Amino acid sequence: MVGATGAVGSTILGVMRERAFPADEIVPFASERSAGRTLDYGDRDLTVAALSDAAIQGFDLALFSAGSAISADWAPKFSDAGAVVVDNSSQWRMHEDVPLVVAEVNAQALEDHRGIVANPNCTTMQTVMALGPILQEVGIERVIMASYQAVSGTGQKAVDELRRQSEAVIGAKEVPAPAVYPHQIAFNVLPQVETFKEGDDYTTEERKCMGETRKILGRDDVGVSATCARVPVYTGHSVAANVQTREPISPDECRALLASAPGVVVVDDPANGVYPTALDVTGRDDVLVGRIRSDPSHERCLNLWIVGDNLRKGAATNAVQVAELLNVRGLLRAARAA
Ligand SMILES: NC(=O)c1ccc[n+]([C@@H]2O[C@H](COP(=O)([O-])OP(=O)(O)OC[C@H]3O[C@@H](n4cnc5c(N)ncnc54)[C@H](OP(=O)(O)O)[C@@H]3O)[C@@H](O)[C@H]2O)c1
């Protein structure tokens, strides 16, 4: 486990424990700063190690959540040493020979792995959990999505920034200058998630949502348009998606379809104030979908509200599910060689 002390890494360890992940040995890797720290893993303590060529030998699986630069350097090294890497960063997601997998949507893509499997971006992950069954049933022509993303998606420093700024505003004190985001996040909404690469008027997060959605669905002909916003919420991303289907599907049919989809729970009784919120999904693995309704401006469009815990299904839970699938399907290197 590389990046074991971070927001995603610590959630991965928690999910592995909850699901009794079958491992003889688990080694948590982090930066030199954390080496020697112990992490609680239920019946045992795990001691954090720093990465080195000698320390990475002998593993079947390596779960990465330490950012793109570390994945660029170290994922190939783990893979060369015989492990299958499940990577949470964006480093390998769009590489042609790296499967990008959501366990419930395209697990078959794992069969073609060559040592590295990528875990999708959190916003994309929860959105395709709803889009996958709709694509199978009636086809999809186009998706227009707008996200409302929690600060834990940026990591622990962003959570601390929101808390400090919020405390200052409520206490009528001077608000600390933003350090993680370009503007104050407390009591604000920022129409920027990640960065604008030179010359692009979409952010890198928006590009990920558009490219990764098509790759996971396996359909280059699905149009995707994304606007991603950061909101002052600790955990839980929300997505408003407008889905234009190939064949018509009513809101009731869509509710029934999604209610039977693995990992999706329909929460949809708006007249009684029942719909998914970020707080409802925090700590849960399911993706919650509600506000399913026809678009009055187009006869083959539905509007959906899709909410997921960005640290769990959006990152850790899917990574552990993928690791489980690699194991039970005999796709680890040792099993393939046998
Ligand atoms: N947060 C989310 O919702 C989310 C969702 C999907 C994907 N991701 C992706 O997951 C990755 C991690 O995100 P995060 O939010 O968990 O970040 P984070 O809280 O900042 O954690 C970063 C982790 O990387 C480790 N690290 C930093 N430098 C290292 C080095 N030189 N060698 C080894 N380990 C090092 C850190 O160890 P120290 O504690 O020692 O610094 C820490 O364990 C990113 O690629 C992110 O894009 C995040």
The ligand as an SDF file (V2000), in Angstrom:
LIG
                    3D

 48 52  0  0  0  0  0  0  0  0999 V2000
   -9.0240   12.2620   -2.0990 N   0  0  0  0  0  0  0  0  0  0  0  0
   -9.8220   11.7300   -3.0370 C   0  0  0  0  0  0  0  0  0  0  0  0
  -11.0810   11.8070   -2.9840 O   0  0  0  0  0  0  0  0  0  0  0  0
   -9.2320   10.9840   -4.1890 C   0  0  0  0  0  0  0  0  0  0  0  0
  -10.0780   10.2490   -4.9810 C   0  0  0  0  0  0  0  0  0  0  0  0
   -9.5480    9.5320   -6.0510 C   0  0  0  0  0  0  0  0  0  0  0  0
   -8.1980    9.5520   -6.2750 C   0  0  0  0  0  0  0  0  0  0  0  0
   -7.3710   10.2830   -5.4830 N   0  0  0  0  0  0  0  0  0  0  0  0
   -5.9410   10.2420   -5.7780 C   0  0  0  0  0  0  0  0  0  0  0  0
   -5.2680    9.4850   -4.7860 O   0  0  0  0  0  0  0  0  0  0  0  0
   -3.9590   10.0230   -4.5800 C   0  0  0  0  0  0  0  0  0  0  0  0
   -3.7680   10.3780   -3.1010 C   0  0  0  0  0  0  0  0  0  0  0  0
   -4.7380   11.3470   -2.7050 O   0  0  0  0  0  0  0  0  0  0  0  0
   -4.9900   11.7160   -1.1610 P   0  0  0  0  0  0  0  0  0  0  0  0
   -6.1660   12.5950   -1.1720 O   0  0  0  0  0  0  0  0  0  0  0  0
   -4.9770   10.4970   -0.3050 O   0  0  0  0  0  0  0  0  0  0  0  0
   -3.6360   12.5860   -0.8320 O   0  0  0  0  0  0  0  0  0  0  0  0
   -2.9680   12.8750    0.5800 P   0  0  0  0  0  0  0  0  0  0  0  0
   -3.9520   12.8300    1.6810 O   0  0  0  0  0  0  0  0  0  0  0  0
   -2.1690   14.1230    0.3650 O   0  0  0  0  0  0  0  0  0  0  0  0
   -1.9350   11.6290    0.7760 O   0  0  0  0  0  0  0  0  0  0  0  0
   -0.7480   11.4720    0.0000 C   0  0  0  0  0  0  0  0  0  0  0  0
   -0.0190   10.1910    0.4040 C   0  0  0  0  0  0  0  0  0  0  0  0
    1.1380   10.0490   -0.4320 O   0  0  0  0  0  0  0  0  0  0  0  0
    2.2750    9.8560    0.4050 C   0  0  0  0  0  0  0  0  0  0  0  0
    3.5060   10.3620   -0.1930 N   0  0  0  0  0  0  0  0  0  0  0  0
    3.8350   11.6520   -0.4640 C   0  0  0  0  0  0  0  0  0  0  0  0
    5.0940   11.7170   -0.9340 N   0  0  0  0  0  0  0  0  0  0  0  0
    5.5690   10.4390   -0.9650 C   0  0  0  0  0  0  0  0  0  0  0  0
    6.8050    9.8560   -1.3440 C   0  0  0  0  0  0  0  0  0  0  0  0
    7.8300   10.5880   -1.7850 N   0  0  0  0  0  0  0  0  0  0  0  0
    6.9510    8.5050   -1.2300 N   0  0  0  0  0  0  0  0  0  0  0  0
    5.9260    7.7390   -0.7730 C   0  0  0  0  0  0  0  0  0  0  0  0
    4.7240    8.2430   -0.3880 N   0  0  0  0  0  0  0  0  0  0  0  0
    4.5620    9.5800   -0.4860 C   0  0  0  0  0  0  0  0  0  0  0  0
    1.9540   10.6260    1.6620 C   0  0  0  0  0  0  0  0  0  0  0  0
    2.8030   10.1910    2.7150 O   0  0  0  0  0  0  0  0  0  0  0  0
    3.1730   11.2080    3.9450 P   0  0  0  0  0  0  0  0  0  0  0  0
    2.0130   11.1430    4.8970 O   0  0  0  0  0  0  0  0  0  0  0  0
    4.4000   10.5640    4.5020 O   0  0  0  0  0  0  0  0  0  0  0  0
    3.3860   12.5600    3.3390 O   0  0  0  0  0  0  0  0  0  0  0  0
    0.4870   10.1940    1.8530 C   0  0  0  0  0  0  0  0  0  0  0  0
    0.4270    8.8820    2.3650 O   0  0  0  0  0  0  0  0  0  0  0  0
   -3.8390   11.2080   -5.5460 C   0  0  0  0  0  0  0  0  0  0  0  0
   -3.2490   10.7530   -6.7510 O   0  0  0  0  0  0  0  0  0  0  0  0
   -5.2750   11.6000   -5.7830 C   0  0  0  0  0  0  0  0  0  0  0  0
   -5.4490   12.2450   -7.0260 O   0  0  0  0  0  0  0  0  0  0  0  0
   -7.8530   10.9870   -4.4270 C   0  0  0  0  0  0  0  0  0  0  0  0
  1  2  1  0
  2  3  2  0
  2  4  1  0
  4  5  1  0
  4 48  2  0
  5  6  2  0
  6  7  1  0
  7  8  2  0
  8  9  1  0
  8 48  1  0
  9 10  1  0
  9 46  1  0
 10 11  1  0
 11 12  1  0
 11 44  1  0
 12 13  1  0
 13 14  1  0
 14 15  2  0
 14 16  1  0
 14 17  1  0
 17 18  1  0
 18 19  2  0
 18 20  1  0
 18 21  1  0
 21 22  1  0
 22 23  1  0
 23 24  1  0
 23 42  1  0
 24 25  1  0
 25 26  1  0
 25 36  1  0
 26 27  1  0
 26 35  1  0
 27 28  2  0
 28 29  1  0
 29 30  1  0
 29 35  2  0
 30 31  1  0
 30 32  2  0
 32 33  1  0
 33 34  2  0
 34 35  1  0
 36 37  1  0
 36 42  1  0
 37 38  1  0
 38 39  2  0
 38 40  1  0
 38 41  1  0
 42 43  1  0
 44 45  1  0
 44 46  1  0
 46 47  1  0
M  CHG  2   8   1  16  -1
M  END
$$$$
